[in-house]
Amino acid sequence: MTRRRVKIDGKEAGYADAVPPDPRASSPDGKIDEPWMALIAHIMDNLFRVPGTKLRFGIDPLIGLFPGVGDGAGAVVSLLLIGMSARHGVPRIVLVRMALNVILNTVGGLLPFGGDLFSFVFKSNARNYALFRQHSGPRRASTTGDWIFVGGLCAAVLGVVFCILFTVFMMVRWLFSGWA
């Protein structure tokens, strides 16, 4: 490390250590490569292969089989990817897309067994890692396509949440109608 003179708002602010860039930090295509993020996404969504097929799945749908705890644990691990992406300067709108992927996977996972099938197909961590790879590197402005996607995904998430709440309400109402 070398010491360099630092100016803040045009005024002399003293000296600071200049950290050289990590040569492993970017791949030949200029995108940032974060091996831990790739590993987490692989373990969560693509670790195992269904024999005789090209279908892959990770531990996310498996831990989702534990009612109440599994989907929450998967969401916490997924939040690590979002935090790492934010640290690497991914645009905010892309972080929102990543968060919506996690929310959609978590809400979809609330359905018994069908939710785990949804997680098997949706692969939110792999999607988020692909978004990270696509949007890492120099910052760029959010596109209209980003905003349209986020709006559509918000509507879809709200629709799924409404359907789940409505179903739970109707089931509780049906259960208590027999006791009255």
N, C-alpha and C positions, 0 to 999 in steps of 0.2 A: 504494500500500500504506500501511496505517496501522499504528502501533505500539499493541499492546494489552497490558495487564497479564495475566500468566498465573499460574494456580494449579495445583499438582499435589498431589493428595491433601490438599487444603484448605490447603496452605502456599504462601506467596508464592514464585514461582519466577522473577520478573523480567519482562522484556518480550519480545515476539516480534512478528514481522511478520504481519499478518493479510492473507492473499491473498484478494481478492474472487473469488467463483465465476465461472467462465467461462460467459458467456451461451450459448455454442454447445455446452456440455457436456450439455445435455438437450434432448430433443425435446418437442413439445407434449403427448405422452402421459405425460410425466414420466420416461421411461426415458432412461438415459444413451446418447448417440450418440457413437460412436467411429469417425470416418471412415476411419482407417487399417485398423481391423478389417474394416469393410465392404469396403474395397478389396481386402485380402488374400483374404478369403473369395470375393469375386467373381472375382478373377484365378485362384485355385486351382480353383474349382468351376463357374463359370458364364460364363467369358469368351467362349466361342465358341458358335454355334448351328449345329446340323445343318441344312443347307438343306432347306426344304420341311417342316420339322417344328418342334415347340416344344421339342425336346430340346436341352439346353445342357450344355456340359462346359467344364472349365478346363484349366490346364496340369498339374494333379495326375495325371490318368491318362496324360498324354503323357510326363512325366518318369519315371513309373513304368515305362515301356518300357525304361529303362536298367537292366539287371540289377544287383542288389546296391546300387546307389547311388541310384536314383530314388525308391524308397519311403522310404529313410532321409532323403533331402533333403526330401521332402514332409512327413514327420513333424516335421522340425526347423522348417519354416515353420509348421506347425500348432501347434507348441508356443508360438510367438509369440502366437497368439490366446489360449491358455490363460494365459500370463503377463500379458497385458493385462487379461484378465478378472479375474484375481486382484488386480491393482492397483486395479480398480474395485469391489472388495468383493463379488464374486459368491460365494455360499455355497460352502463346501468340497464339499458333496455334488454340487453342479452342476459344480464343477471336476473331480471324479472322473468324472462322466458325460462331460465333454468329453474327458478323457484316454482314457477307454475308447473313445470314438468314434475317436480318433486311432489307438489300438492296433488296433482292429478294422479300420480302413482299411489300416493298415500290414501286419497279418497277412494280410488278404484280398488285398493287393497282391502278396504273395510268390508267388502262383500265376501261372505264366507266362501272359500274355495274358488269362486269365480274371480275374486280379486287377485288371487295368486296366479291364476291363468292370465289375467290382465297384466300383472307385473312381469310375467314370463314373456309376454309379447311386447309390452311398451318399452321396457329397458330405459328408464329415465336417466340412470347414471351414464350409460353409453351415449345417449342423446346429449347429455350435458357436457361430456368430454368432447364430443364432436363440435358442439357450439364453442367450447373453450378453444379448441384447435383452430376453428374457423375465424374467431374474433380476437385471438391473442395477437400480441405484437403492437405495432403502432396504433394508437387510438384512431377511430374513425367515427363519423357521425352516424347516428341511428337512421335506418332507412324506413321508408313508408311501409315496406314489406314487414319489417320488424314490428311496427306498431299494429298493423292489420293482424298479424299472427297473434300478438299478445291480446288484442281485443277479442278475437275469436276464441282463444284459449280461455280467457276469463269467462266469457259467456258459457263455454262448455263446462268449465269447472263449476260455475254457479248452477247450471242445469243439473249436473250430476249430484251436487250437494242437495239441491231442492228435492230431487227424486228420492234420494236416500232418506232425507228428513220426512218426506211425505209417507214413504213406505213404513218407516219406524212408527210414525204417528198412527197410521192406519192399523198396524199390528197391535200396538198398545191399546188402541180404542177397541179392537176386536176382542182382545184378551179380557178387558175389564167389562165389556158388554155382557159376557156370560155370567159374571158375578152379581150383576145388578138385579 
